[in-house]
Amino acid sequence: MDNFQIIKIEDKEYYIINYIENLRAEDSFIHNQNKLSMYGGSGEARKYVGSYAEEFTSNFFEYSNWGNIKNTNGEKDFPLIQENSCFFSKSNLLKYMEDAKGEYEKQEQIYHTDISKFYTQRIDSIKTIDHDNIFFSIYDISDLIGNAQGRTRAYIRSNDPIWNIWRKLILPKVSYLHILKLKPVEGYAELSKPLFYFRVFIDYQFRSINRLYDSKSEIAQVKKEVTTKQSTARVGAQKFRKEVLDHMPQCPFTKVTDEKLLVASHIKPHKQCLLENRLDQDIDHLNGLSLTPTYDYLFDQGYITFLNDGRLICGTLISDYTWAKLNINPNAKNKLDIKPEGREEYLEFHRKIVFRDNIDELI
């Protein structure tokens, strides 16, 4: 099972044996308080998860009776797909809300209502949950097989309270659902009952990297200041690059030393340094790593991060197949020569703010 990445849930290790990614949060699914102004309707509680005409969807959920909904005494009887085998994590929902703060406050999309007024109460609704992992059951709410429209869209829904909570949190178009299918490492068996880890993310460009400003007016002022500072900061860009490459002359992944192929990658993002008026951090060579472009992208976009001792931590949004192509074993947690001494503050920021996964589940 070495080809499966391992994740830790409540101190128990699980293999990630499959996943569904990038399920968009459609406006038709979003809670009506979060709906975009261009759309009407109150929203529906069923979530699209794929086509049941494709074998993958049935195999993933270990369920093949899609759309066979019965009627009992005039009431629809929706089949149970998985009983108490699905869960959200409190930590993931809180991270989503932190990343979505910028959109809640700035509202670059146009909503029916001012969604900023809901932000605090929604954070509080998550914090009051007793357990980090909130389990629920899912039911088949699909279109009937053989319906007149010929649809084969698979939909799920839950009657558990967490289902309505996450519908109220997420924002349309910029949010997506990622489902990990897990099986225990200890006593692994093909027939063992799987768990389904439901996680929500926001598009990287909408993530609120800066958490310091709470009002629209403050954010507008900061954006204006950043634009002014960026022209000044460019003067120091070449100095920053030279000092980073002098301190760390090769990419720790590829061992490439040709400066034409090396990127001076910020650990704490360049924009964040400008927002905090910390140009010294932008120029500080300890806030940079020498990486070749592929690994610069993985690090910059939060798919990988490092512990303070240089151990590599791989996120779960990249497939095992892709990790293998990159010659990376995500379970190895190898120490790489990133010269971590003095970088602890920057690395902590990257793990907490830039990295997309919950670091505690991966160490």
Secondary structure, DSSP 8 states (H G I E B T S, - for coil): -TTS-EEEETTEEEEEEEEEEEEE--TTTS-GGG-BTT--S---S-EEEEETTSHHHHHHHT---TT--EEETTEEE--EEEEEEEEEEHHHHHHHHHHHHHHHHH-SS-BSS-GGGGHHHHHHHHHT-SSSEEEEEEEE----TT-TT---EEEEE--SHHHHHHHHH--TTTEEEEEEEEEESTT--TTS--EEEEEEEE-GGG-----S--SHHHHHHHHHHHHHHHHHHHHHHHHHHHHHHHHS-S-TTT----GGG-EEEESS-HHHHHHTT-HHHHH-GGGEEEE-HHHHHHHHTTSEEE-TT-BEEE-SSS-HHHHHHTT--TTT--B-----TT-HHHHHHIIIII--S-GGGT-
